[in-house]
Amino acid sequence: MPASLLDEPELETEAKQATWTLNFGPQHPATHTTLRLILELDGERIVKATPDIGYLHSGFEKLGEHLNYNQYVTVADRKNYISPPMNEVAWHHTVEKLMGIELTPRCQYIRVIIGELSRISDHLLCTGAAALDLGAFTAFLYAFNLREQIYDIYEEMSGYRFHPGYTRVGGVLYDFNDRVLGRIRTFMDNFQAVYSDMSKLLFRNRIFLDRMRGVGVLSKADAIAYSCTGPVARGSGVTFDIRKDAPYLAYPELDFEVPYCTEGDCWARFMVRMEEMQQSHHILEQALAKLPGGPVNLPIADKLNLPDKLTTYNSMEGLIQHFELVMPNRGFETPVDEVYAAIESPNGELGYYLIADGSEFGWRVRTRPPSFIHFSVFPHLIKGYMLADVVAILGSLSIIAAELDR
């Protein structure tokens, strides 16, 4: 008999796997910024993730070729906007390596202090937001409240609360005064109480632990292969830290440990950041105790720094140097050379590659941002995990879009 339309069709011998595509971001509450992920899902399990970057591209590197070495610090501030002074230290560390400048002892200690304050500020936001994304709202408020005290320090030392623009070639904008040091000591006194509160809320929180442990595992071999640095690498057992392995500023004179874990999961990266805050607090205690006297900038005979107001107003040499450095057809000369230098930022190796043509403008400026490296690891980390794990893994990497896209 002929087949009827009501007859059931033959079942296929092999069932086809159906997946669907989900856009995660760029405006999603858990991305915190303009990050976009294209997720291929099998139910709620992630088969593939494709990062799509460029939503916050600002031409930061090209601007480095049109602003002089001091002006560009205001742009460097805005890359990792969670810890701006660390970007400044990285940029001028590169310029000073190009020019063979040795900073004064007081300047070195001041840069260590603002750098470690930046590290704590960055880690407070990262750990607090990681808790917030998984439902622990109170820990985020504790962390953010303490960060406000760091902004108070920035405002006192530079006049600017969010983007200080504090460092200069061969020095800093202003020396620390008693008010700045007083605010730093107030912050230091309050740090341990906040750290204790966050620890009590999170370290034994069953929901938080279940969402973090065993999720987003990155092996030590993969961390090295993907060029990971900072807490992401140290969470997988890679103990590399530029402050120890390629020391700069006053770090060789300070005693501190490099925290690391071997599990390589979200919890390990979280704990590394928490312990790094303790180590930064220890570094700050030593730096404040050892802070030397003397000038913060190179002498005016080196013709690199803008003289302070008293020198400019009361000495002919200071007035002439101020005039020559400010005039667009003057400025200071630099070698014709190329250089790469890096520091240990809160998220890992932050470096600049600079080609100089003899002027006070970079001929080519490129940066090595840790966020770009670590975002490329995300597809590897998320594969096979659940959709709900995206926020946990993304939070453990601490991706800053302005640094990622540049």
Number of C-alpha atoms within 10 A of each C-alpha: 3 4 7 7 7 6 7 8 7 6 7 7 6 6 7 7 6 8 15 12 14 13 14 19 17 18 13 13 11 20 22 16 17 18 24 19 19 16 24 19 20 17 12 14 18 23 19 17 22 14 15 14 17 14 16 15 13 16 11 20 18 15 17 22 20 15 16 16 19 19 15 23 27 18 20 27 23 22 21 25 18 23 26 28 29 28 29 27 26 24 29 23 25 21 27 18 13 20 17 11 15 14 19 19 17 21 27 21 24 23 21 23 23 24 26 26 27 25 25 26 24 25 26 26 20 25 23 23 25 28 23 17 18 18 13 18 14 15 24 21 16 17 24 16 12 19 23 14 19 23 19 18 25 26 16 18 22 19 15 15 16 18 23 22 26 25 27 25 24 22 26 21 18 15 18 16 10 9 12 18 15 12 18 22 15 14 20 18 11 12 19 13 12 16 20 10 14 22 14 12 15 16 12 10 12 9 12 19 14 11 17 23 15 15 21 25 22 24 19 18 12 15 21 15 9 13 13 25 26 25 33 29 31 27 30 26 22 22 19 20 22 19 17 15 9 13 14 16 20 18 18 12 12 13 10 18 14 15 19 25 20 17 19 25 23 27 26 26 29 24 18 22 29 21 17 23 23 18 19 21 22 17 21 23 16 17 21 16 9 13 15 16 10 11 14 22 24 21 14 16 10 11 19 21 22 24 22 15 11 10 15 17 12 10 11 11 16 21 18 13 20 22 15 16 17 12 9 9 8 12 19 16 14 17 14 13 13 15 14 17 21 21 25 23 28 28 26 24 24 24 22 23 18 23 21 21 16 14 16 20 23 26 18 17 18 18 19 17 23 27 24 17 18 24 21 14 19 20 17 15 19 24 18 16 17 16 18 13 19 24 16 24 24 21 25 24 23 25 23 24 24 21 24 23 20 23
